[in-house]
Amino acid sequence: MYTKPTGQAIFQLFQYVNVVLFKLPDGRIQRSLDRSLTPDQRRILQGLGLDESIYV
């Protein structure tokens, strides 16, 4: 049986996603995740039609 996660459960799943900013020598800012997303996080984003590029 499939259950639908609540909005709160989804937000909790993404609570500790950290984006790290790197200032490059030419002044540009590069963004990166501090670690890979978990399979559950990727599945939720995929279900929303998104991928991890929304963070970077």
mmCIF file as Biopython writes it, N, C-alpha, C and O atoms, coordinates in Angstrom:
data_model
#
loop_
_atom_site.group_PDB
_atom_site.id
_atom_site.type_symbol
_atom_site.label_atom_id
_atom_site.label_alt_id
_atom_site.label_comp_id
_atom_site.label_asym_id
_atom_site.label_entity_id
_atom_site.label_seq_id
_atom_site.pdbx_PDB_ins_code
_atom_site.Cartn_x
_atom_site.Cartn_y
_atom_site.Cartn_z
_atom_site.occupancy
_atom_site.B_iso_or_equiv
_atom_site.auth_seq_id
_atom_site.auth_asym_id
_atom_site.pdbx_PDB_model_num
ATOM 1   N N  . MET A ? 1  ? 0.838  -1.185 0.000   1.0 0.0 1  A 1 
ATOM 2   C CA . MET A ? 1  ? 0.000  0.000  0.000   1.0 0.0 1  A 1 
ATOM 3   C C  . MET A ? 1  ? 0.881  1.245  0.000   1.0 0.0 1  A 1 
ATOM 4   O O  . MET A ? 1  ? 1.843  1.325  0.764   1.0 0.0 1  A 1 
ATOM 5   N N  . TYR A ? 2  ? 0.561  2.205  -0.842  1.0 0.0 2  A 1 
ATOM 6   C CA . TYR A ? 2  ? 1.307  3.451  -0.953  1.0 0.0 2  A 1 
ATOM 7   C C  . TYR A ? 2  ? 0.648  4.506  -0.088  1.0 0.0 2  A 1 
ATOM 8   O O  . TYR A ? 2  ? -0.570 4.678  -0.116  1.0 0.0 2  A 1 
ATOM 9   N N  . THR A ? 3  ? 1.468  5.216  0.687   1.0 0.0 3  A 1 
ATOM 10  C CA . THR A ? 3  ? 0.931  6.320  1.489   1.0 0.0 3  A 1 
ATOM 11  C C  . THR A ? 3  ? 1.469  7.631  0.944   1.0 0.0 3  A 1 
ATOM 12  O O  . THR A ? 3  ? 2.592  7.683  0.443   1.0 0.0 3  A 1 
ATOM 13  N N  . LYS A ? 4  ? 0.684  8.676  1.038   1.0 0.0 4  A 1 
ATOM 14  C CA . LYS A ? 4  ? 1.106  9.996  0.591   1.0 0.0 4  A 1 
ATOM 15  C C  . LYS A ? 4  ? 1.770  10.716 1.756   1.0 0.0 4  A 1 
ATOM 16  O O  . LYS A ? 4  ? 1.179  10.830 2.831   1.0 0.0 4  A 1 
ATOM 17  N N  . PRO A ? 5  ? 3.008  11.210 1.552   1.0 0.0 5  A 1 
ATOM 18  C CA . PRO A ? 5  ? 3.668  11.942 2.639   1.0 0.0 5  A 1 
ATOM 19  C C  . PRO A ? 5  ? 3.005  13.301 2.849   1.0 0.0 5  A 1 
ATOM 20  O O  . PRO A ? 5  ? 2.491  13.908 1.910   1.0 0.0 5  A 1 
ATOM 21  N N  . THR A ? 6  ? 3.026  13.755 4.065   1.0 0.0 6  A 1 
ATOM 22  C CA . THR A ? 6  ? 2.486  15.084 4.370   1.0 0.0 6  A 1 
ATOM 23  C C  . THR A ? 6  ? 3.513  16.142 3.978   1.0 0.0 6  A 1 
ATOM 24  O O  . THR A ? 6  ? 4.695  15.839 3.811   1.0 0.0 6  A 1 
ATOM 25  N N  . GLY A ? 7  ? 3.062  17.363 3.837   1.0 0.0 7  A 1 
ATOM 26  C CA . GLY A ? 7  ? 3.979  18.465 3.548   1.0 0.0 7  A 1 
ATOM 27  C C  . GLY A ? 7  ? 5.059  18.580 4.608   1.0 0.0 7  A 1 
ATOM 28  O O  . GLY A ? 7  ? 6.221  18.839 4.295   1.0 0.0 7  A 1 
ATOM 29  N N  . GLN A ? 8  ? 4.675  18.388 5.859   1.0 0.0 8  A 1 
ATOM 30  C CA . GLN A ? 8  ? 5.643  18.478 6.960   1.0 0.0 8  A 1 
ATOM 31  C C  . GLN A ? 8  ? 6.708  17.399 6.818   1.0 0.0 8  A 1 
ATOM 32  O O  . GLN A ? 8  ? 7.890  17.670 7.031   1.0 0.0 8  A 1 
ATOM 33  N N  . ALA A ? 9  ? 6.309  16.178 6.462   1.0 0.0 9  A 1 
ATOM 34  C CA . ALA A ? 9  ? 7.267  15.083 6.302   1.0 0.0 9  A 1 
ATOM 35  C C  . ALA A ? 9  ? 8.240  15.381 5.169   1.0 0.0 9  A 1 
ATOM 36  O O  . ALA A ? 9  ? 9.426  15.069 5.264   1.0 0.0 9  A 1 
ATOM 37  N N  . ILE A ? 10 ? 7.734  15.987 4.095   1.0 0.0 10 A 1 
ATOM 38  C CA . ILE A ? 10 ? 8.597  16.332 2.963   1.0 0.0 10 A 1 
ATOM 39  C C  . ILE A ? 10 ? 9.588  17.414 3.377   1.0 0.0 10 A 1 
ATOM 40  O O  . ILE A ? 10 ? 10.778 17.304 3.080   1.0 0.0 10 A 1 
ATOM 41  N N  . PHE A ? 11 ? 9.117  18.455 4.056   1.0 0.0 11 A 1 
ATOM 42  C CA . PHE A ? 11 ? 10.028 19.505 4.504   1.0 0.0 11 A 1 
ATOM 43  C C  . PHE A ? 11 ? 11.084 18.958 5.458   1.0 0.0 11 A 1 
ATOM 44  O O  . PHE A ? 11 ? 12.241 19.374 5.396   1.0 0.0 11 A 1 
ATOM 45  N N  . GLN A ? 12 ? 10.713 18.044 6.329   1.0 0.0 12 A 1 
ATOM 46  C CA . GLN A ? 12 ? 11.685 17.451 7.248   1.0 0.0 12 A 1 
ATOM 47  C C  . GLN A ? 12 ? 12.749 16.678 6.485   1.0 0.0 12 A 1 
ATOM 48  O O  . GLN A ? 12 ? 13.916 16.675 6.877   1.0 0.0 12 A 1 
ATOM 49  N N  . LEU A ? 13 ? 12.358 16.030 5.409   1.0 0.0 13 A 1 
ATOM 50  C CA . LEU A ? 13 ? 13.293 15.262 4.601   1.0 0.0 13 A 1 
ATOM 51  C C  . LEU A ? 13 ? 14.368 16.160 3.991   1.0 0.0 13 A 1 
ATOM 52  O O  . LEU A ? 13 ? 15.499 15.717 3.789   1.0 0.0 13 A 1 
ATOM 53  N N  . PHE A ? 14 ? 14.028 17.417 3.696   1.0 0.0 14 A 1 
ATOM 54  C CA . PHE A ? 14 ? 14.969 18.350 3.079   1.0 0.0 14 A 1 
ATOM 55  C C  . PHE A ? 14 ? 15.559 19.347 4.076   1.0 0.0 14 A 1 
ATOM 56  O O  . PHE A ? 14 ? 16.268 20.270 3.675   1.0 0.0 14 A 1 
ATOM 57  N N  . GLN A ? 15 ? 15.279 19.176 5.352   1.0 0.0 15 A 1 
ATOM 58  C CA . GLN A ? 15 ? 15.700 20.130 6.369   1.0 0.0 15 A 1 
ATOM 59  C C  . GLN A ? 15 ? 17.212 20.339 6.413   1.0 0.0 15 A 1 
ATOM 60  O O  . GLN A ? 15 ? 17.670 21.459 6.640   1.0 0.0 15 A 1 
ATOM 61  N N  . TYR A ? 16 ? 17.983 19.296 6.201   1.0 0.0 16 A 1 
ATOM 62  C CA . TYR A ? 16 ? 19.433 19.405 6.356   1.0 0.0 16 A 1 
ATOM 63  C C  . TYR A ? 16 ? 20.182 19.399 5.025   1.0 0.0 16 A 1 
ATOM 64  O O  . TYR A ? 16 ? 21.353 19.023 4.980   1.0 0.0 16 A 1 
ATOM 65  N N  . VAL A ? 17 ? 19.525 19.810 3.948   1.0 0.0 17 A 1 
ATOM 66  C CA . VAL A ? 17 ? 20.218 19.985 2.678   1.0 0.0 17 A 1 
ATOM 67  C C  . VAL A ? 17 ? 20.960 21.316 2.758   1.0 0.0 17 A 1 
ATOM 68  O O  . VAL A ? 17 ? 20.349 22.368 2.942   1.0 0.0 17 A 1 
ATOM 69  N N  . ASN A ? 18 ? 22.272 21.257 2.620   1.0 0.0 18 A 1 
ATOM 70  C CA . ASN A ? 18 ? 23.096 22.458 2.722   1.0 0.0 18 A 1 
ATOM 71  C C  . ASN A ? 18 ? 23.720 22.785 1.372   1.0 0.0 18 A 1 
ATOM 72  O O  . ASN A ? 18 ? 24.250 21.910 0.687   1.0 0.0 18 A 1 
ATOM 73  N N  . VAL A ? 19 ? 23.647 24.045 1.007   1.0 0.0 19 A 1 
ATOM 74  C CA . VAL A ? 19 ? 24.281 24.531 -0.207  1.0 0.0 19 A 1 
ATOM 75  C C  . VAL A ? 19 ? 25.530 25.299 0.211   1.0 0.0 19 A 1 
ATOM 76  O O  . VAL A ? 19 ? 25.471 26.196 1.052   1.0 0.0 19 A 1 
ATOM 77  N N  . VAL A ? 20 ? 26.665 24.930 -0.391  1.0 0.0 20 A 1 
ATOM 78  C CA . VAL A ? 20 ? 27.946 25.578 -0.109  1.0 0.0 20 A 1 
ATOM 79  C C  . VAL A ? 20 ? 28.254 26.523 -1.262  1.0 0.0 20 A 1 
ATOM 80  O O  . VAL A ? 20 ? 28.113 26.157 -2.429  1.0 0.0 20 A 1 
ATOM 81  N N  . LEU A ? 21 ? 28.674 27.737 -0.933  1.0 0.0 21 A 1 
ATOM 82  C CA . LEU A ? 21 ? 29.028 28.726 -1.941  1.0 0.0 21 A 1 
ATOM 83  C C  . LEU A ? 21 ? 30.545 28.852 -2.012  1.0 0.0 21 A 1 
ATOM 84  O O  . LEU A ? 21 ? 31.214 29.000 -0.989  1.0 0.0 21 A 1 
ATOM 85  N N  . PHE A ? 22 ? 31.083 28.793 -3.235  1.0 0.0 22 A 1 
ATOM 86  C CA . PHE A ? 22 ? 32.507 28.973 -3.471  1.0 0.0 22 A 1 
ATOM 87  C C  . PHE A ? 22 ? 32.684 30.229 -4.311  1.0 0.0 22 A 1 
ATOM 88  O O  . PHE A ? 22 ? 32.072 30.366 -5.370  1.0 0.0 22 A 1 
ATOM 89  N N  . LYS A ? 23 ? 33.527 31.152 -3.835  1.0 0.0 23 A 1 
ATOM 90  C CA . LYS A ? 23 ? 33.833 32.336 -4.635  1.0 0.0 23 A 1 
ATOM 91  C C  . LYS A ? 23 ? 35.068 32.009 -5.465  1.0 0.0 23 A 1 
ATOM 92  O O  . LYS A ? 23 ? 36.142 31.740 -4.926  1.0 0.0 23 A 1 
ATOM 93  N N  . LEU A ? 24 ? 34.900 32.035 -6.769  1.0 0.0 24 A 1 
ATOM 94  C CA . LEU A ? 24 ? 35.980 31.705 -7.686  1.0 0.0 24 A 1 
ATOM 95  C C  . LEU A ? 24 ? 36.901 32.902 -7.880  1.0 0.0 24 A 1 
ATOM 96  O O  . LEU A ? 24 ? 36.492 34.041 -7.651  1.0 0.0 24 A 1 
ATOM 97  N N  . PRO A ? 25 ? 38.153 32.653 -8.303  1.0 0.0 25 A 1 
ATOM 98  C CA . PRO A ? 25 ? 39.105 33.768 -8.480  1.0 0.0 25 A 1 
ATOM 99  C C  . PRO A ? 25 ? 38.602 34.873 -9.402  1.0 0.0 25 A 1 
ATOM 100 O O  . PRO A ? 25 ? 38.978 36.033 -9.234  1.0 0.0 25 A 1 
ATOM 101 N N  . ASP A ? 26 ? 37.759 34.530 -10.370 1.0 0.0 26 A 1 
ATOM 102 C CA . ASP A ? 26 ? 37.252 35.559 -11.278 1.0 0.0 26 A 1 
ATOM 103 C C  . ASP A ? 26 ? 36.033 36.286 -10.716 1.0 0.0 26 A 1 
ATOM 104 O O  . ASP A ? 26 ? 35.426 37.104 -11.406 1.0 0.0 26 A 1 
ATOM 105 N N  . GLY A ? 27 ? 35.672 35.990 -9.462  1.0 0.0 27 A 1 
ATOM 106 C CA . GLY A ? 27 ? 34.576 36.685 -8.796  1.0 0.0 27 A 1 
ATOM 107 C C  . GLY A ? 27 ? 33.229 35.992 -8.892  1.0 0.0 27 A 1 
ATOM 108 O O  . GLY A ? 27 ? 32.291 36.368 -8.189  1.0 0.0 27 A 1 
ATOM 109 N N  . ARG A ? 28 ? 33.119 34.983 -9.753  1.0 0.0 28 A 1 
ATOM 110 C CA . ARG A ? 28 ? 31.851 34.254 -9.858  1.0 0.0 28 A 1 
ATOM 111 C C  . ARG A ? 28 ? 31.626 33.416 -8.605  1.0 0.0 28 A 1 
ATOM 112 O O  . ARG A ? 28 ? 32.574 33.041 -7.914  1.0 0.0 28 A 1 
ATOM 113 N N  . ILE A ? 29 ? 30.375 33.133 -8.327  1.0 0.0 29 A 1 
ATOM 114 C CA . ILE A ? 29 ? 29.994 32.280 -7.205  1.0 0.0 29 A 1 
ATOM 115 C C  . ILE A ? 29 ? 29.528 30.942 -7.764  1.0 0.0 29 A 1 
ATOM 116 O O  . ILE A ? 29 ? 28.673 30.892 -8.648  1.0 0.0 29 A 1 
ATOM 117 N N  . GLN A ? 30 ? 30.094 29.861 -7.243  1.0 0.0 30 A 1 
ATOM 118 C CA . GLN A ? 30 ? 29.667 28.518 -7.639  1.0 0.0 30 A 1 
ATOM 119 C C  . GLN A ? 30 ? 28.988 27.877 -6.441  1.0 0.0 30 A 1 
ATOM 120 O O  . GLN A ? 30 ? 29.495 27.937 -5.321  1.0 0.0 30 A 1 
ATOM 121 N N  . ARG A ? 31 ? 27.848 27.269 -6.683  1.0 0.0 31 A 1 
ATOM 122 C CA . ARG A ? 31 ? 27.090 26.612 -5.625  1.0 0.0 31 A 1 
ATOM 123 C C  . ARG A ? 31 ? 27.201 25.104 -5.775  1.0 0.0 31 A 1 
ATOM 124 O O  . ARG A ? 31 ? 27.269 24.575 -6.884  1.0 0.0 31 A 1 
ATOM 125 N N  . SER A ? 32 ? 27.219 24.425 -4.637  1.0 0.0 32 A 1 
ATOM 126 C CA . SER A ? 32 ? 27.298 22.973 -4.646  1.0 0.0 32 A 1 
ATOM 127 C C  . SER A ? 32 ? 26.632 22.446 -3.379  1.0 0.0 32 A 1 
ATOM 128 O O  . SER A ? 32 ? 26.622 23.122 -2.350  1.0 0.0 32 A 1 
ATOM 129 N N  . LEU A ? 33 ? 26.084 21.254 -3.455  1.0 0.0 33 A 1 
ATOM 130 C CA . LEU A ? 33 ? 25.539 20.618 -2.263  1.0 0.0 33 A 1 
ATOM 131 C C  . LEU A ? 33 ? 26.694 20.071 -1.433  1.0 0.0 33 A 1 
ATOM 132 O O  . LEU A ? 33 ? 27.698 19.626 -1.990  1.0 0.0 33 A 1 
ATOM 133 N N  . ASP A ? 34 ? 26.565 20.100 -0.105  1.0 0.0 34 A 1 
ATOM 134 C CA . ASP A ? 34 ? 27.645 19.599 0.739   1.0 0.0 34 A 1 
ATOM 135 C C  . ASP A ? 34 ? 27.727 18.076 0.727   1.0 0.0 34 A 1 
ATOM 136 O O  . ASP A ? 34 ? 28.737 17.506 1.140   1.0 0.0 34 A 1 
ATOM 137 N N  . ARG A ? 35 ? 26.669 17.414 0.256   1.0 0.0 35 A 1 
ATOM 138 C CA . ARG A ? 35 ? 26.659 15.956 0.104   1.0 0.0 35 A 1 
ATOM 139 C C  . ARG A ? 35 ? 25.565 15.604 -0.892  1.0 0.0 35 A 1 
ATOM 140 O O  . ARG A ? 35 ? 24.684 16.415 -1.179  1.0 0.0 35 A 1 
ATOM 141 N N  . SER A ? 36 ? 25.631 14.400 -1.409  1.0 0.0 36 A 1 
ATOM 142 C CA . SER A ? 36 ? 24.624 13.959 -2.381  1.0 0.0 36 A 1 
ATOM 143 C C  . SER A ? 36 ? 23.267 13.835 -1.711  1.0 0.0 36 A 1 
ATOM 144 O O  . SER A ? 36 ? 23.170 13.550 -0.518  1.0 0.0 36 A 1 
ATOM 145 N N  . LEU A ? 37 ? 22.230 14.051 -2.490  1.0 0.0 37 A 1 
ATOM 146 C CA . LEU A ? 37 ? 20.881 13.853 -1.976  1.0 0.0 37 A 1 
ATOM 147 C C  . LEU A ? 37 ? 20.641 12.366 -1.752  1.0 0.0 37 A 1 
ATOM 148 O O  . LEU A ? 37 ? 21.218 11.523 -2.439  1.0 0.0 37 A 1 
ATOM 149 N N  . THR A ? 38 ? 19.790 12.057 -0.791  1.0 0.0 38 A 1 
ATOM 150 C CA . THR A ? 38 ? 19.445 10.663 -0.517  1.0 0.0 38 A 1 
ATOM 151 C C  . THR A ? 38 ? 18.484 10.168 -1.601  1.0 0.0 38 A 1 
ATOM 152 O O  . THR A ? 38 ? 17.866 10.974 -2.297  1.0 0.0 38 A 1 
ATOM 153 N N  . PRO A ? 39 ? 18.359 8.861  -1.744  1.0 0.0 39 A 1 
ATOM 154 C CA . PRO A ? 39 ? 17.391 8.334  -2.710  1.0 0.0 39 A 1 
ATOM 155 C C  . PRO A ? 39 ? 15.971 8.843  -2.471  1.0 0.0 39 A 1 
ATOM 156 O O  . PRO A ? 39 ? 15.250 9.117  -3.430  1.0 0.0 39 A 1 
ATOM 157 N N  . ASP A ? 40 ? 15.557 8.974  -1.211  1.0 0.0 40 A 1 
ATOM 158 C CA . ASP A ? 40 ? 14.219 9.502  -0.908  1.0 0.0 40 A 1 
ATOM 159 C C  . ASP A ? 40 ? 14.077 10.953 -1.371  1.0 0.0 40 A 1 
ATOM 160 O O  . ASP A ? 40 ? 13.047 11.329 -1.929  1.0 0.0 40 A 1 
ATOM 161 N N  . GLN A ? 41 ? 15.105 11.764 -1.140  1.0 0.0 41 A 1 
ATOM 162 C CA . GLN A ? 41 ? 15.056 13.153 -1.567  1.0 0.0 41 A 1 
ATOM 163 C C  . GLN A ? 41 ? 14.969 13.241 -3.091  1.0 0.0 41 A 1 
ATOM 164 O O  . GLN A ? 41 ? 14.200 14.039 -3.627  1.0 0.0 41 A 1 
ATOM 165 N N  . ARG A ? 42 ? 15.755 12.424 -3.785  1.0 0.0 42 A 1 
ATOM 166 C CA . ARG A ? 42 ? 15.717 12.422 -5.254  1.0 0.0 42 A 1 
ATOM 167 C C  . ARG A ? 42 ? 14.352 11.978 -5.770  1.0 0.0 42 A 1 
ATOM 168 O O  . ARG A ? 42 ? 13.844 12.525 -6.749  1.0 0.0 42 A 1 
ATOM 169 N N  . ARG A ? 43 ? 13.766 10.993 -5.115  1.0 0.0 43 A 1 
ATOM 170 C CA . ARG A ? 43 ? 12.455 10.478 -5.525  1.0 0.0 43 A 1 
ATOM 171 C C  . ARG A ? 43 ? 11.380 11.554 -5.376  1.0 0.0 43 A 1 
ATOM 172 O O  . ARG A ? 43 ? 10.522 11.702 -6.246  1.0 0.0 43 A 1 
ATOM 173 N N  . ILE A ? 44 ? 11.427 12.305 -4.274  1.0 0.0 44 A 1 
ATOM 174 C CA . ILE A ? 44 ? 10.461 13.383 -4.056  1.0 0.0 44 A 1 
ATOM 175 C C  . ILE A ? 44 ? 10.631 14.455 -5.128  1.0 0.0 44 A 1 
ATOM 176 O O  . ILE A ? 44 ? 9.648  14.901 -5.719  1.0 0.0 44 A 1 
ATOM 177 N N  . LEU A ? 45 ? 11.869 14.872 -5.382  1.0 0.0 45 A 1 
ATOM 178 C CA . LEU A ? 45 ? 12.099 15.887 -6.404  1.0 0.0 45 A 1 
ATOM 179 C C  . LEU A ? 45 ? 11.631 15.405 -7.775  1.0 0.0 45 A 1 
ATOM 180 O O  . LEU A ? 45 ? 11.009 16.154 -8.528  1.0 0.0 45 A 1 
ATOM 181 N N  . GLN A ? 46 ? 11.934 14.156 -8.088  1.0 0.0 46 A 1 
ATOM 182 C CA . GLN A ? 46 ? 11.519 13.593 -9.373  1.0 0.0 46 A 1 
ATOM 183 C C  . GLN A ? 46 ? 9.995  13.602 -9.490  1.0 0.0 46 A 1 
ATOM 184 O O  . GLN A ? 46 ? 9.454  13.909 -10.552 1.0 0.0 46 A 1 
ATOM 185 N N  . GLY A ? 47 ? 9.313  13.270 -8.414  1.0 0.0 47 A 1 
ATOM 186 C CA . GLY A ? 47 ? 7.851  13.289 -8.414  1.0 0.0 47 A 1 
ATOM 187 C C  . GLY A ? 47 ? 7.288  14.683 -8.640  1.0 0.0 47 A 1 
ATOM 188 O O  . GLY A ? 47 ? 6.172  14.836 -9.138  1.0 0.0 47 A 1 
ATOM 189 N N  . LEU A ? 48 ? 8.061  15.697 -8.274  1.0 0.0 48 A 1 
ATOM 190 C CA . LEU A ? 48 ? 7.659  17.085 -8.477  1.0 0.0 48 A 1 
ATOM 191 C C  . LEU A ? 48 ? 8.122  17.615 -9.847  1.0 0.0 48 A 1 
ATOM 192 O O  . LEU A ? 48 ? 7.855  18.763 -10.204 1.0 0.0 48 A 1 
ATOM 193 N N  . GLY A ? 49 ? 8.819  16.754 -10.600 1.0 0.0 49 A 1 
ATOM 194 C CA . GLY A ? 49 ? 9.333  17.186 -11.897 1.0 0.0 49 A 1 
ATOM 195 C C  . GLY A ? 49 ? 10.573 18.042 -11.796 1.0 0.0 49 A 1 
ATOM 196 O O  . GLY A ? 49 ? 10.858 18.830 -12.698 1.0 0.0 49 A 1 
ATOM 197 N N  . LEU A ? 50 ? 11.326 17.898 -10.697 1.0 0.0 50 A 1 
ATOM 198 C CA . LEU A ? 50 ? 12.518 18.688 -10.440 1.0 0.0 50 A 1 
ATOM 199 C C  . LEU A ? 50 ? 13.726 17.778 -10.267 1.0 0.0 50 A 1 
ATOM 200 O O  . LEU A ? 50 ? 13.584 16.561 -10.153 1.0 0.0 50 A 1 
ATOM 201 N N  . ASP A ? 51 ? 14.914 18.374 -10.248 1.0 0.0 51 A 1 
ATOM 202 C CA . ASP A ? 51 ? 16.108 17.625 -9.880  1.0 0.0 51 A 1 
ATOM 203 C C  . ASP A ? 51 ? 16.957 18.494 -8.961  1.0 0.0 51 A 1 
ATOM 204 O O  . ASP A ? 51 ? 16.553 19.599 -8.599  1.0 0.0 51 A 1 
ATOM 205 N N  . GLU A ? 52 ? 18.136 17.995 -8.580  1.0 0.0 52 A 1 
ATOM 206 C CA . GLU A ? 52 ? 18.923 18.713 -7.590  1.0 0.0 52 A 1 
ATOM 207 C C  . GLU A ? 52 ? 19.470 20.035 -8.106  1.0 0.0 52 A 1 
ATOM 208 O O  . GLU A ? 52 ? 20.018 20.815 -7.327  1.0 0.0 52 A 1 
ATOM 209 N N  . SER A ? 53 ? 19.336 20.305 -9.386  1.0 0.0 53 A 1 
ATOM 210 C CA . SER A ? 53 ? 19.811 21.583 -9.921  1.0 0.0 53 A 1 
ATOM 211 C C  . SER A ? 53 ? 19.035 22.765 -9.341  1.0 0.0 53 A 1 
ATOM 212 O O  . SER A ? 53 ? 19.476 23.906 -9.475  1.0 0.0 53 A 1 
ATOM 213 N N  . ILE A ? 54 ? 17.901 22.522 -8.706  1.0 0.0 54 A 1 
ATOM 214 C CA . ILE A ? 54 ? 17.167 23.636 -8.087  1.0 0.0 54 A 1 
ATOM 215 C C  . ILE A ? 54 ? 17.980 24.259 -6.952  1.0 0.0 54 A 1 
ATOM 216 O O  . ILE A ? 54 ? 17.740 25.407 -6.576  1.0 0.0 54 A 1 
ATOM 217 N N  . TYR A ? 55 ? 18.942 23.509 -6.404  1.0 0.0 55 A 1 
ATOM 218 C CA . TYR A ? 55 ? 19.786 24.016 -5.316  1.0 0.0 55 A 1 
ATOM 219 C C  . TYR A ? 55 ? 21.029 24.735 -5.826  1.0 0.0 55 A 1 
ATOM 220 O O  . TYR A ? 55 ? 21.601 25.573 -5.128  1.0 0.0 55 A 1 
ATOM 221 N N  . VAL A ? 56 ? 21.436 24.409 -7.026  1.0 0.0 56 A 1 
ATOM 222 C CA . VAL A ? 56 ? 22.690 24.975 -7.544  1.0 0.0 56 A 1 
ATOM 223 C C  . VAL A ? 56 ? 22.395 25.711 -8.780  1.0 0.0 56 A 1 
ATOM 224 O O  . VAL A ? 56 ? 23.300 26.274 -9.394  1.0 0.0 56 A 1 
#
